[in-house]
Amino acid sequence: MSSHPIFRYYTASTLDGYLADPDDSLDWLLTQPIDEGGAMNYTEFIADIGAMVMGWTTYRWLLENEVSDGKPWPYDIPCFVFTHREITPIADTISVVTGDPGSKRDALVAAAGGKDIWIVGGGDLAAQFADARMLDEIVVSFAPVTLGEGRPLFPRRYDLELVDTARNRAFVCARYAVVGPRPRVAS
Ligand SMILES: NC(=O)c1ccc[n+]([C@@H]2O[C@H](COP(=O)([O-])OP(=O)(O)OC[C@H]3O[C@@H](n4cnc5c(N)ncnc54)[C@H](OP(=O)(O)O)[C@@H]3O)[C@@H](O)[C@H]2O)c1
């Protein structure tokens, strides 16, 4: 294991590599059985996390689905929302940022306070972090469903190393180390 902070993309996906429906529904995910104390569970994961990162669509999903009906923002760690929009964050732990992840590295590392950094999604933002050499591992719980279209898990060519696998009820859980961009080879 490398030294802190580790940049971790921890997510769930359909078998065919989507994070969400084209209309951002997570119905296919939230209806699956999962053991909250089982393999690669969220509680163990979040204990090592000091700061989190997400794109605009993911932030909007949280506002519409987790913060509605007067519920508070569900995270107390610093959160960086990447967007080009001028928005007023819903909590004072949220920073609104734009541009290359590399330009935010120092701020992210400082905010994480020696702990790891969670790249929540989406997939293109996670890939931007990889391109900036700010992605160490990808942990995916694959649900037993295909959608054929939607928000992509990781829309780039990269080599990964499979480090660990496990089953958590309906999910196949896999931990990968990020190796690097995969060049195109002419056939
Ligand atoms: N399955 C899961 O466990 C899981 C995990 C995470 C997310 N999700 C879901 O998956 C979907 C992901 O949506 P998405 O693919 O659209 O990705 P996203 O990263 O959530 O949002 C993409 C948007 O973020 C902004 N953005 C990205 N990079 C930026 C940068 N470098 N600088 C400034 N702004 C930047 C842009 O929005 P603007 O230019 O419009 O500001 C871009 O259109 C959401 O529905 C989310 O709820 C599911």
The ligand as an SDF file (V2000), in Angstrom:
LIG
                    3D

 48 52  0  0  0  0  0  0  0  0999 V2000
  -23.2740    3.9650   -8.8730 N   0  0  0  0  0  0  0  0  0  0  0  0
  -22.7760    4.7570   -7.9370 C   0  0  0  0  0  0  0  0  0  0  0  0
  -22.3910    4.3050   -6.8570 O   0  0  0  0  0  0  0  0  0  0  0  0
  -22.6060    6.2120   -8.2680 C   0  0  0  0  0  0  0  0  0  0  0  0
  -21.4990    6.9050   -7.7690 C   0  0  0  0  0  0  0  0  0  0  0  0
  -21.3320    8.2240   -8.1460 C   0  0  0  0  0  0  0  0  0  0  0  0
  -22.2540    8.8360   -8.9690 C   0  0  0  0  0  0  0  0  0  0  0  0
  -23.3300    8.1370   -9.4000 N   0  0  0  0  0  0  0  0  0  0  0  0
  -24.2920    8.7360  -10.3270 C   0  0  0  0  0  0  0  0  0  0  0  0
  -23.6770    8.7020  -11.6110 O   0  0  0  0  0  0  0  0  0  0  0  0
  -24.0190    9.8890  -12.3370 C   0  0  0  0  0  0  0  0  0  0  0  0
  -22.7200   10.5890  -12.7220 C   0  0  0  0  0  0  0  0  0  0  0  0
  -23.0070   11.6680  -13.5330 O   0  0  0  0  0  0  0  0  0  0  0  0
  -21.9600   12.2240  -14.6210 P   0  0  0  0  0  0  0  0  0  0  0  0
  -21.4430   11.0970  -15.4420 O   0  0  0  0  0  0  0  0  0  0  0  0
  -22.6240   13.3680  -15.3010 O   0  0  0  0  0  0  0  0  0  0  0  0
  -20.7220   12.7400  -13.7680 O   0  0  0  0  0  0  0  0  0  0  0  0
  -20.4740   13.8760  -12.6520 P   0  0  0  0  0  0  0  0  0  0  0  0
  -18.9970   13.8980  -12.4630 O   0  0  0  0  0  0  0  0  0  0  0  0
  -21.3080   13.6480  -11.4490 O   0  0  0  0  0  0  0  0  0  0  0  0
  -20.9430   15.2500  -13.3240 O   0  0  0  0  0  0  0  0  0  0  0  0
  -20.3360   15.6950  -14.5210 C   0  0  0  0  0  0  0  0  0  0  0  0
  -20.3410   17.2060  -14.5250 C   0  0  0  0  0  0  0  0  0  0  0  0
  -19.4430   17.7150  -13.5460 O   0  0  0  0  0  0  0  0  0  0  0  0
  -18.8530   18.9170  -14.0210 C   0  0  0  0  0  0  0  0  0  0  0  0
  -17.4160   18.7140  -14.1390 N   0  0  0  0  0  0  0  0  0  0  0  0
  -16.7490   17.5380  -14.3580 C   0  0  0  0  0  0  0  0  0  0  0  0
  -15.4260   17.7460  -14.4050 N   0  0  0  0  0  0  0  0  0  0  0  0
  -15.2350   19.0700  -14.1980 C   0  0  0  0  0  0  0  0  0  0  0  0
  -14.0720   19.8830  -14.1140 C   0  0  0  0  0  0  0  0  0  0  0  0
  -12.8390   19.3830  -14.2550 N   0  0  0  0  0  0  0  0  0  0  0  0
  -14.2430   21.2240  -13.8770 N   0  0  0  0  0  0  0  0  0  0  0  0
  -15.4950   21.7300  -13.7180 C   0  0  0  0  0  0  0  0  0  0  0  0
  -16.6260   21.0020  -13.7920 N   0  0  0  0  0  0  0  0  0  0  0  0
  -16.4950   19.6930  -14.0380 C   0  0  0  0  0  0  0  0  0  0  0  0
  -19.5010   19.1990  -15.3590 C   0  0  0  0  0  0  0  0  0  0  0  0
  -20.7180   19.8970  -15.1000 O   0  0  0  0  0  0  0  0  0  0  0  0
  -21.0140   21.4550  -15.4540 P   0  0  0  0  0  0  0  0  0  0  0  0
  -20.0470   21.8560  -16.5370 O   0  0  0  0  0  0  0  0  0  0  0  0
  -22.4300   21.4110  -15.9140 O   0  0  0  0  0  0  0  0  0  0  0  0
  -20.8420   22.1820  -14.1860 O   0  0  0  0  0  0  0  0  0  0  0  0
  -19.8710   17.8130  -15.8420 C   0  0  0  0  0  0  0  0  0  0  0  0
  -20.8940   17.8000  -16.8180 O   0  0  0  0  0  0  0  0  0  0  0  0
  -24.9320   10.7040  -11.4270 C   0  0  0  0  0  0  0  0  0  0  0  0
  -26.2710   10.3900  -11.7170 O   0  0  0  0  0  0  0  0  0  0  0  0
  -24.6090   10.1730  -10.0320 C   0  0  0  0  0  0  0  0  0  0  0  0
  -25.6950   10.3050   -9.1310 O   0  0  0  0  0  0  0  0  0  0  0  0
  -23.5160    6.8360   -9.0880 C   0  0  0  0  0  0  0  0  0  0  0  0
  1  2  1  0
  2  3  2  0
  2  4  1  0
  4  5  1  0
  4 48  2  0
  5  6  2  0
  6  7  1  0
  7  8  2  0
  8  9  1  0
  8 48  1  0
  9 10  1  0
  9 46  1  0
 10 11  1  0
 11 12  1  0
 11 44  1  0
 12 13  1  0
 13 14  1  0
 14 15  2  0
 14 16  1  0
 14 17  1  0
 17 18  1  0
 18 19  2  0
 18 20  1  0
 18 21  1  0
 21 22  1  0
 22 23  1  0
 23 24  1  0
 23 42  1  0
 24 25  1  0
 25 26  1  0
 25 36  1  0
 26 27  1  0
 26 35  1  0
 27 28  2  0
 28 29  1  0
 29 30  1  0
 29 35  2  0
 30 31  1  0
 30 32  2  0
 32 33  1  0
 33 34  2  0
 34 35  1  0
 36 37  1  0
 36 42  1  0
 37 38  1  0
 38 39  2  0
 38 40  1  0
 38 41  1  0
 42 43  1  0
 44 45  1  0
 44 46  1  0
 46 47  1  0
M  CHG  2   8   1  16  -1
M  END
$$$$
